[in-house]
Amino acid sequence: MKSNTQLLTKVTEFISYEADLLDHKSYQEWLALWAPKGLYIVPTDLNETDYLGTLNLALDDADMRRMRVARLENGESVSANSVGSTVRMVSRVRILEAGDEMVMVRCAQTLNELRHGKLVTYPANVEFTLRVSGDSYQIEQKVVKLLHADGFLRTVSFIF
């Protein structure tokens, strides 16, 4: 196996930056990371790949991402009334495909949320399709495969 450590470092830095923006509730900056037709997906079935034809916990295009952020920023949803603090840990970043225009990446993410004094952990495999944009990337697709997506999920007041 041959790895491109420069590309891996650059992609890892971008994914870590995205996680940091979300943990610090910098939602407008987070929205700016997305390609115009990008999709944010949280499937209910870990083995599903037909996201458009099946049930998902989230399937957000640009408009839906903006509405989700507006609800979180303005307290317009029930879950936003008690928004907790989060800490994401990203690891095991692996380049699946790399071309001149697109990079496909898979990583592990553990999202820890503290709300009402209770700590809840959400482990996931996350797949990114990143469009090369100058010296950085735009998110073309982000798929968050929660390990317990088919089980009980309490009210979620954050973006994975």
C-alpha positions as CSV (number, residue, x, y, z in Angstrom):
1,M,0.0,0.0,0.0
2,K,1.4,3.3,-1.1
3,S,0.1,6.5,0.6
4,N,0.3,10.1,-0.3
5,T,1.1,11.6,3.1
6,Q,0.8,15.2,1.8
7,L,-2.7,14.5,0.6
8,L,-3.7,12.6,3.7
9,T,-2.4,15.5,5.9
10,K,-4.3,18.1,3.9
11,V,-7.6,16.1,3.9
12,T,-7.2,15.3,7.6
13,E,-6.7,19.0,8.3
14,F,-9.9,19.9,6.4
15,I,-12.0,17.2,8.2
16,S,-10.7,18.3,11.6
17,Y,-11.5,21.9,10.7
18,E,-15.1,20.9,9.8
19,A,-15.4,19.1,13.2
20,D,-14.0,22.1,15.0
21,L,-16.5,24.4,13.4
22,L,-19.4,22.2,14.4
23,D,-18.1,21.8,18.0
24,H,-17.9,25.6,18.4
25,K,-21.3,26.2,16.7
26,S,-19.7,28.2,13.8
27,Y,-22.5,27.1,11.6
28,Q,-22.3,29.9,9.0
29,E,-18.6,29.0,8.4
30,W,-19.6,25.3,8.2
31,L,-22.2,26.1,5.5
32,A,-19.5,27.8,3.5
33,L,-17.5,24.5,3.3
34,W,-20.2,22.9,1.1
35,A,-20.4,22.6,-2.7
36,P,-23.7,24.1,-3.9
37,K,-25.2,20.7,-4.7
38,G,-23.6,18.9,-1.7
39,L,-25.6,16.4,0.3
40,Y,-25.4,15.8,4.1
41,I,-26.7,12.3,4.7
42,V,-27.3,10.3,7.9
43,P,-28.8,6.9,6.8
44,T,-30.8,4.6,9.0
45,D,-29.3,1.5,7.4
46,L,-25.5,1.1,7.6
47,N,-25.4,-1.0,4.4
48,E,-27.6,1.1,2.3
49,T,-26.0,3.1,-0.6
50,D,-29.2,4.3,-2.4
51,Y,-29.7,7.3,-0.1
52,L,-32.1,9.1,-2.4
53,G,-34.5,6.0,-2.5
54,T,-34.5,5.0,1.1
55,L,-35.3,6.4,4.6
56,N,-32.6,8.5,6.2
57,L,-32.3,10.3,9.5
58,A,-31.1,13.3,7.4
59,L,-30.8,13.9,3.7
60,D,-30.0,17.6,3.4
61,D,-29.3,19.6,0.3
62,A,-28.2,23.3,0.5
63,D,-31.6,24.6,1.4
64,M,-32.2,22.0,4.1
65,R,-28.7,22.6,5.6
66,R,-29.5,26.3,5.9
67,M,-32.9,25.6,7.5
68,R,-31.2,23.1,9.9
69,V,-28.7,25.8,10.9
70,A,-31.4,28.4,11.2
71,R,-33.3,26.2,13.7
72,L,-30.1,25.6,15.7
73,E,-29.1,29.3,15.7
74,N,-32.6,30.7,16.4
75,G,-34.0,28.1,18.8
76,E,-36.9,27.4,16.4
77,S,-36.9,23.6,17.1
78,V,-37.7,21.8,20.3
79,S,-34.2,20.1,20.2
80,A,-32.5,23.5,20.0
81,N,-34.0,24.7,23.3
82,S,-31.5,22.6,25.2
83,V,-28.5,22.5,22.9
84,G,-25.6,20.8,24.6
85,S,-21.9,21.0,24.1
86,T,-20.1,18.6,21.7
87,V,-16.6,17.3,21.2
88,R,-15.8,15.4,18.1
89,M,-12.8,13.1,17.8
90,V,-11.8,12.2,14.2
91,S,-9.4,9.3,13.5
92,R,-8.5,6.6,11.1
93,V,-8.6,8.9,8.1
94,R,-8.2,6.9,4.9
95,I,-8.1,8.1,1.3
96,L,-10.4,5.8,-0.8
97,E,-9.9,7.5,-4.1
98,A,-8.1,10.6,-5.2
99,G,-8.2,12.4,-8.5
100,D,-7.5,15.9,-9.8
101,E,-11.1,17.1,-9.0
102,M,-12.4,14.8,-6.3
103,V,-11.1,13.0,-3.2
104,M,-13.1,10.3,-1.4
105,V,-12.3,9.7,2.3
106,R,-13.5,7.5,5.1
107,C,-12.8,8.2,8.8
108,A,-14.0,7.3,12.2
109,Q,-15.7,9.9,14.3
110,T,-16.8,9.8,17.9
111,L,-19.2,12.6,18.8
112,N,-19.6,13.2,22.5
113,E,-22.5,15.4,23.7
114,L,-23.0,16.8,27.1
115,R,-26.6,17.9,27.7
116,H,-28.5,18.2,31.0
117,G,-25.5,16.7,32.8
118,K,-25.6,13.5,30.7
119,L,-22.8,12.4,28.4
120,V,-23.9,10.6,25.3
121,T,-21.5,9.1,22.7
122,Y,-22.3,8.7,19.0
123,P,-19.7,6.5,17.2
124,A,-19.8,6.6,13.4
125,N,-18.0,5.9,10.2
126,V,-18.0,9.0,8.1
127,E,-17.5,9.1,4.3
128,F,-16.7,12.4,2.6
129,T,-16.6,13.2,-1.1
130,L,-14.5,16.3,-1.4
131,R,-14.3,18.5,-4.4
132,V,-10.9,20.2,-4.9
133,S,-11.4,23.9,-4.6
134,G,-8.1,25.9,-5.0
135,D,-5.9,25.0,-2.1
136,S,-8.8,23.4,-0.1
137,Y,-12.0,21.4,-0.6
138,Q,-15.7,21.7,-0.8
139,I,-17.9,19.0,0.7
140,E,-19.8,17.3,-2.2
141,Q,-21.2,14.6,0.1
142,K,-20.9,13.7,3.7
143,V,-22.4,10.4,4.9
144,V,-22.5,9.7,8.6
145,K,-23.0,6.0,9.3
146,L,-24.0,6.0,13.0
147,L,-23.3,2.6,14.6
148,H,-26.7,2.7,16.3
149,A,-28.7,4.5,13.6
150,D,-31.3,1.7,13.6
151,G,-31.7,1.9,17.4
152,F,-32.9,4.5,19.8
153,L,-31.6,8.0,19.2
154,R,-32.7,10.7,21.6
155,T,-33.5,14.2,20.4
156,V,-30.5,15.3,18.4
157,S,-29.7,19.0,18.8
158,F,-26.5,19.2,16.7
159,I,-25.2,18.3,13.2
160,F,-23.1,15.1,13.1
